[in-house]
Amino acid sequence: DVALRPPSEWRLIGKPMRRVDIVAKSTGTLNYGIDHKVEGMVHAAVKLNPAQTGPIVSFDAADALKMRGVRDVVRITGGVAAIADNTWRAFQAAGMVEAEWGPAPFPASMDEHWQALADSFTDAAQDSRKRDDGDVEIAIAQTGNLISAEYRAPYLAHAPMEPISAIVRIDDGAAEVWTGTQVPRFIQSNVGKIAGIEPDQVTVHVLYMGGSFGHRLEDEVVKQAAEIAVQMKGTPVKLTYSREQDMTHDFPRQIAMARMRGTVRDGKVEAYDLGIAMPSVVVSQMGRQGLSMPGPDSQIVAGAWDQPFAIPNQRITGYRAPELAPISSWRSVGASSNGFFYNAGLDELIHAAGADPLEERLRLCSDPEARKVLEAVAEMSGWDGVLGNGRGRGVALTQSFGVHCAEVVEVTSTEDGIRIDKVWVAAEVGTVVDPVNFDNLVKGGVIFGLGHAMNCEITYTDGVADQSNFDAFEGMRMDQCPQIEVRGLENGDRVLGIGEPPVPPAAAALAGAIFAATGTRLREMPFSKFVDFA
């Protein structure tokens, strides 16, 4: 038997560590995928059907082929690619191609998308019911004080700082790929199919990624580069997306809708019935890899069904909406919207009961580790009820990816709009491996969650994304960023991750704070549709 060192003798775990790449990342000298070069490569840009995944009917490249530095224009799935001697010329040539496009294979208007979700709250569309405590229907009938609400979460782009790119070279009997990716095995398989070779004959070099948030779980840019490269055997082809293409041809976060019913009695939450409708993320994402995903999709109710609150009568039901716009995993996946839905609904019931949002959560909390998280964030924030004078606090706790994460957000209502003053975060991760990276990941997750809840959505008109750059998909500005205080709890017996759990509670805690400060109840993101932010 091997005797393990006690924690008091650990040399690395729990100690602040400096990343070996932090200087290069901080000084702009690190080479990311988009910076990579291969000897003898040509540059490519694509012109795709503006309607995501729509087909190309025909094209005319006569004007593009006359341009300086342009080598060729070739057809690929869903569009065309221009090949030139540098990226800029390839971009310009692709823009000169005239094309006729087919329609998008999903509803043309957002009203139709939302209606598809609304129509999915039926027995026939029920995907799962992973929690059914007590008897919700009897409790509602007996108390007779029904509280109900509907919540909405929009499509969201991944929008990493580095647009996607890939270099592919295909030779007889072999292929080589250079790209930033999270799915090298899928790339081997898909490039092998395009090149007519076995997956183990495809070499994938995984490069540094300038952000992903789930974006690089997709490999469309690699498949498109391979379609070009197979027509130019022996020549490395570097395909680069523009910012606009990266956003409009992203596979975004799922759109989702939730409906809450509940009752209160004697100042306590008595019944909570939450139904959540969304398309299946895993069916959409894995379908592009040619994989079927039978059975319920756990992401439809992730971050909702397993929350640590012992409400006497509680039911969480997932409803599978039909496939709409193609979607993909986005930081914290289903919990990213469900953390808002569950906590927002619970907040409304707690308010109807006349109880305190944090004290009632503590009363209902049935998990010892979750209770410690709530107690920690209460102590950190000095939670003591209503602030008044246009100030408010909100609290939310979401268990996702095995981690209990609670956040308190404090805001002030000013003449210029809502100002987010401070955020307190506590999370139970078993062991904090690196305090510096833990702190950075939590703060980044909070900013990510708040910024998207404030301002961001992707909408479609005739299958085309309306938002193509950051001017229309605005995150949190530096001068809007609050002070964030972080605490990692180490009461569990496992080491857990922290990259995703800070995102789900953020929107609900912000909505609760805005309600406390202004009396405005926010049930749909982005919140900037209903309130201004300073």
C-alpha positions, -999 to 999 in steps of 0.1 A, spaced: 0 0 0 11 35 -8 7 60 20 -6 93 7 8 126 20 -16 145 44 -27 178 30 -4 197 53 26 182 34 12 190 -2 38 209 -22 16 219 -52 -21 212 -46 -37 242 -29 -7 265 -36 -8 295 -60 8 286 -93 19 307 -122 8 293 -156 38 287 -179 20 305 -207 8 336 -187 35 360 -198 30 352 -235 -7 355 -231 -4 388 -213 20 403 -238 3 392 -270 32 370 -281 15 336 -278 7 320 -311 -30 309 -313 -45 287 -340 -53 318 -361 -16 328 -360 -2 294 -372 16 290 -405 27 260 -425 52 261 -453 36 265 -487 1 271 -475 -26 291 -494 -54 311 -477 -91 305 -480 -123 323 -471 -158 310 -474 -191 326 -485 -218 305 -469 -256 306 -471 -265 335 -448 -293 312 -435 -275 288 -411 -271 253 -427 -291 264 -458 -280 250 -492 -263 267 -521 -283 265 -554 -258 281 -578 -229 306 -580 -210 328 -603 -173 334 -595 -163 353 -627 -155 386 -610 -138 370 -580 -114 350 -603 -102 382 -619 -90 396 -586 -53 399 -577 -38 370 -559 -69 347 -563 -61 311 -573 -95 295 -575 -131 295 -562 -145 261 -554 -178 248 -541 -182 234 -506 -211 222 -485 -235 252 -481 -214 277 -500 -182 285 -519 -145 290 -509 -121 315 -525 -84 306 -524 -58 333 -526 -23 342 -516 -34 360 -483 -64 361 -461 -75 396 -470 -76 388 -507 -95 356 -500 -120 376 -479 -125 401 -507 -128 375 -534 -154 355 -514 -174 386 -511 -174 391 -549 -190 357 -556 -227 359 -566 -247 331 -552 -283 318 -551 -292 303 -518 -318 279 -506 -340 285 -475 -330 277 -440 -343 244 -426 -360 261 -396 -387 287 -389 -382 321 -405 -393 343 -376 -385 344 -338 -423 344 -331 -424 310 -347 -394 298 -326 -411 309 -293 -444 295 -304 -428 261 -310 -416 262 -274 -449 273 -261 -466 244 -280 -442 219 -264 -458 219 -229 -478 187 -237 -478 151 -225 -467 140 -259 -436 162 -258 -426 153 -222 -389 142 -223 -383 136 -186 -397 140 -151 -367 135 -129 -382 150 -98 -418 145 -85 -419 150 -47 -452 150 -28 -483 159 -49 -481 192 -67 -517 191 -80 -533 184 -47 -512 210 -30 -522 237 -55 -558 227 -53 -559 228 -15 -541 261 -10 -560 279 -38 -534 307 -41 -518 298 -74 -487 318 -84 -476 313 -120 -451 329 -144 -433 322 -177 -396 327 -183 -375 330 -215 -339 325 -224 -326 334 -259 -302 319 -283 -266 330 -275 -235 330 -296 -202 317 -282 -183 347 -296 -147 339 -285 -121 366 -291 -104 344 -317 -126 336 -347 -123 299 -358 -97 288 -383 -80 256 -395 -52 245 -417 -56 212 -436 -33 194 -460 -44 162 -477 -19 139 -495 -23 105 -510 -30 82 -480 -26 108 -453 -39 141 -440 -27 167 -414 -47 193 -395 -37 222 -374 -64 239 -354 -77 249 -320 -103 222 -311 -119 203 -283 -128 173 -305 -97 159 -322 -112 124 -326 -142 137 -344 -118 157 -367 -98 126 -375 -130 107 -384 -145 135 -405 -114 145 -424 -108 108 -430 -142 105 -447 -136 136 -468 -101 124 -479 -111 88 -483 -87 75 -458 -88 59 -423 -91 81 -392 -57 69 -379 -41 83 -411 -52 118 -401 -28 137 -378 -43 165 -357 -22 192 -341 -43 208 -313 -33 245 -311 -39 272 -285 -75 285 -285 -84 321 -280 -116 312 -262 -142 285 -269 -170 283 -243 -182 252 -263 -176 268 -297 -147 245 -306 -167 214 -298 -179 219 -334 -156 211 -364 -174 227 -394 -144 249 -402 -121 219 -404 -145 200 -426 -148 230 -449 -110 233 -450 -108 196 -458 -133 200 -487 -111 227 -502 -78 208 -495 -91 176 -511 -94 196 -543 -57 209 -539 -39 177 -528 -4 184 -514 -11 220 -506 -19 232 -471 -51 253 -470 -57 278 -442 -93 287 -438 -101 317 -416 -135 330 -406 -142 367 -403 -158 379 -370 -191 382 -388 -190 347 -401 -180 333 -367 -210 349 -351 -237 344 -378 -226 308 -385 -221 298 -349 -242 270 -335 -256 290 -305 -268 281 -271 -303 267 -270 -334 288 -268 -356 278 -239 -388 286 -221 -401 277 -186 -434 278 -169 -438 279 -132 -467 272 -109 -466 272 -72 -483 279 -38 -473 292 -4 -487 286 30 -480 302 64 -450 322 51 -434 292 35 -431 277 0 -455 248 -2 -455 237 -39 -432 243 -69 -440 230 -104 -415 239 -131 -418 228 -167 -389 235 -191 -391 234 -229 -361 235 -252 -348 216 -282 -323 189 -275 -287 202 -275 -272 168 -277 -294 156 -306 -285 188 -326 -248 187 -317 -242 149 -321 -264 148 -352 -238 168 -370 -213 140 -362 -237 114 -376 -245 100 -341 -280 93 -328 -288 101 -292 -317 79 -279 -335 85 -247 -342 117 -227 -318 147 -230 -305 154 -194 -296 189 -204 -332 200 -208 -336 198 -170 -299 202 -159 -295 228 -132 -332 224 -122 -343 189 -112 -315 182 -87 -314 214 -67 -309 210 -29 -342 224 -17 -367 202 1 -400 218 -10 -428 195 2 -444 193 -32 -420 198 -61 -421 186 -97 -396 193 -125 -406 183 -160 -386 186 -192 -403 190 -225 -385 184 -258 -393 211 -283 -388 203 -320 -354 211 -336 -353 248 -345 -320 266 -353 -291 242 -350 -276 245 -315 -246 234 -295 -231 232 -260 -225 267 -245 -208 273 -212 -227 253 -186 -251 240 -213 -287 234 -200 -279 248 -166 -270 282 -182 -307 289 -187 -322 266 -161 -303 282 -132 -322 314 -141 -355 296 -145 -353 276 -112 -341 305 -90 -363 331 -106 -394 309 -100 -383 302 -64 -378 339 -58 -414 347 -69 -427 320 -45 -406 332 -16 -417 368 -22 -454 357 -23 -448 339 10 -434 372 25 -401 354 34 -365 365 30 -349 351 -2 -318 338 16 -334 327 48 -361 307 30 -334 290 9 -315 281 40 -347 267 56 -355 246 25 -319 235 20 -316 197 24 -279 193 15 -252 200 42 -226 211 16 -251 234 -1 -261 249 32 -225 257 40 -223 275 6 -253 296 14 -241 303 49 -207 314 35 -222 338 9 -245 352 35 -216 359 58 -194 373 30 -221 397 19 -233 406 54 -268 397 42 -294 414 65 -325 419 45 -338 449 26 -313 476 18 -337 504 6 -328 538 -11 -328 523 -45 -304 495 -36 -311 458 -37 -296 424 -33 -305 391 -50 -293 356 -42 -292 324 -62 -278 289 -58 -274 264 -85 -259 229 -84 -244 221 -117 -216 197 -127 -217 184 -91 -208 219 -77 -229 240 -54 -224 276 -63 -242 305 -47 -240 342 -56 -252 374 -41 -255 404 -64 -259 440 -51 -272 468 -74 -281 504 -72 -308 520 -93 -294 553 -106 -305 580 -130 -284 563 -157 -298 529 -150 -289 498 -129 -254 498 -116 -240 464 -104 -219 473 -74 -207 440 -60 -209 402 -63 -201 376 -36 -195 340 -47 -191 308 -27 -186 274 -43 -180 239 -29 -153 222 -49 -139 196 -25 -103 208 -30 -91 241 -45 -61 228 -66 -48 263 -76 -62 293 -57 -51 318 -85 -68 300 -113 -98 292 -91 -103 328 -84 -99 338 -121 -123 311 -133 -150 321 -108 -147 358 -116 -147 351 -153 -178 329 -150 -196 356 -131 -188 383 -157 -197 359 -185 -231 351 -169 -239 387 -159 -229 402 -193 -250 378 -213 -280 382 -190 -278 420 -194 -274 425 -231 -270 394 -254 -292 375 -277 -291 359 -312 -323 363 -332 -331 351 -367 -350 367 -396 -356 344 -425 -330 320 -410 -303 347 -409 -288 358 -376 -295 394 -370 -264 400 -348 -231 398 -366 -206 416 -343 -201 429 -308 -219 461 -315 -251 441 -315 -239 414 -290 -225 435 -263 -210 420 -232 -203 437 -199 -181 468 -203 -150 472 -181 -166 502 -163 -197 481 -156 -178 453 -140 -185 450 -102 -161 441 -75 -162 403 -71 -153 385 -39 -147 347 -41 -145 319 -16 -138 283 -24 -151 258 2 -133 224 7 -158 202 26 -163 175 0 -143 144 -7 -137 150 -44 -119 175 -66 -145 193 -87 -143 217 -116 -152 254 -115 -151 265 -151 -189 263 -156 -207 264 -123 -204 302 -117 -225 310 -148 -259 296 -140 -267 315 -107 -256 349 -121 -287 359 -141 -311 349 -113 -291 367 -86 -290 399 -108 -328 397 -115 -335 393 -78 -313 423 -70 -331 445 -96 -365 434 -82 -354 443 -47 -341 477 -59 -369 487 -83 -399 463 -79 -394 453 -116 -397 415 -120 -375 403 -149 -386 370 -165 -368 372 -199 -332 377 -210 -316 399 -220 -327 422 -193 -317 453 -213 -350 449 -231 -368 460 -199 -343 480 -179 -313 502 -186 -278 495 -172 -255 523 -161 
